[in-house]
Amino acid sequence: MKIKSSQTLVAEALKSVKTISPEEALKLSTENKCNLIDIRDAVELQKTGSIENSVNISRGLLEFSIHPESAHVQNKKIDLNKEIVLFCAAGGRSALAAKALKEMGFENVSHVEGGFGLMQSSGFKVNK
């Protein structure tokens, strides 16, 4: 049995998903051209705060919460006509999550390189 490491899974995901810089993500968000989705968990948000204008959907619930029939979409918190931009703390989980959404059939999906850590120093406002 050959078990892949998490690093291998992330490396494979990075080959198949679109990675954008925090600056690109900020531009898309400022122009209201994307859904900025924070996939970190509640404990992380409590410690570090959240990025302004982002929606938090923890990684474990993402596939359930972003489906067209989900409450987030039905309540217009997420507009599936806009790009889905995912971020986590450093970029690993969001790469895996972007790959999962592509496998679900979403085409306009990307993730932010460096995650929350780099976004804080790239002009994003953080709500504590």
N, C-alpha and C positions, 0 to 999 in steps of 0.2 A: 504494500500500500504506500502510495506517495502522497504525502500531505503537503499542500502548498502553504507557505508562510503568508502572513498578512502583507508583508512587503511585496511578495510576488503578486498577490492579488491586486494590490494598488498599482504596481508597475504595469500589469496587464490592462487594468482599467484605464490608466493614463494614455495607453496607445489607442483606445477606442472612443474616448470622450473629449469634448472640447474644453480646454483649460483657458481661462481668461485671467488677466491681471486684476488686482484690486482697483486700479485706476479705470480699467474698462468697465468693471462692475459698477463703480461709482457713477460713471457717465450714463450707463444704461438705467440705473436707478433714478438719477437726477432727471433724466428725460422721460421717466415713467414708461420705459420700454421693456421692463422685466418684472418678474416675481422674484424677489430676493428672499430666499428661504434658508433660515438658520436651522441646521439639523442637529445642533448640540442639544444635550439634555438639560433638564431644569436646574440641576445642581450647578452646571457650568454657567448658565445664565445668571443665577443668583450671585455667583462669585465675581463675574466679569461685566455684567450688564449685557444689553442687547443693542444691535445695530439699528439705528433709526430707519423706519419704513420697511423692516424685515418682518416676515412671518415665521414664527417658531413652530416647526414640526419635527419632533425628535426622530432620529434615524430609524428607530424601531417601528415607528408608525407611518413612515413616509409613503410607502406603496398603498397603504389603506387610505391615507388622508389626501392624496392628490388625484385620486380617480375622479372622472367627470361627475359621478353621482355623490361625491363626498360633500360634507358640510362646508369645507373651506371653499370649494368651487361653487356650490349652490349659493352660498352667502356672499359671493363675489370678493372674498378675501384673496383668491387666486384666480387670475384670468389666463386660461389655457391658450389664448391667442398670443400671449406675450412669451418671451423667452423665460425659461425656468433657470434661475441662477442659484445654485446651491453653495453653501459654505459651512464649514465646521471649524474646529479650533486651528488646525494646521494644514488641512487639504487632503488627508488620507480618506477619511470617511466620506467626504463629499465626492471624491472621485468614484468610490465604490457605489455611492447612491446614484450618481449621474449614470453610471453604467446600468444599474438596475432599472432606472426610468427609461433608458433607451430600449432595454429588453422588453419593457411594458408597451413600447410603441411610441413614446414621446420622442420627437425629433429635435425640437428646439430647446436643448438642455446643455448647460455648461456648469462648470464649478470654478470657484475662485482659488487661484494658486496662493498658498500661504495662509488661507483662511482668516479667521477673526484676528489672529495675531498681526498679520500684515495690513488688514483692512483698517485697524485702529490707527495706524501711522500713515494711512493713505487718504485721509480726508473724510472718512465716514464718521458721523456723529454717533456716540455711544450713549444710550440711556442707562443710567445706573439704577 
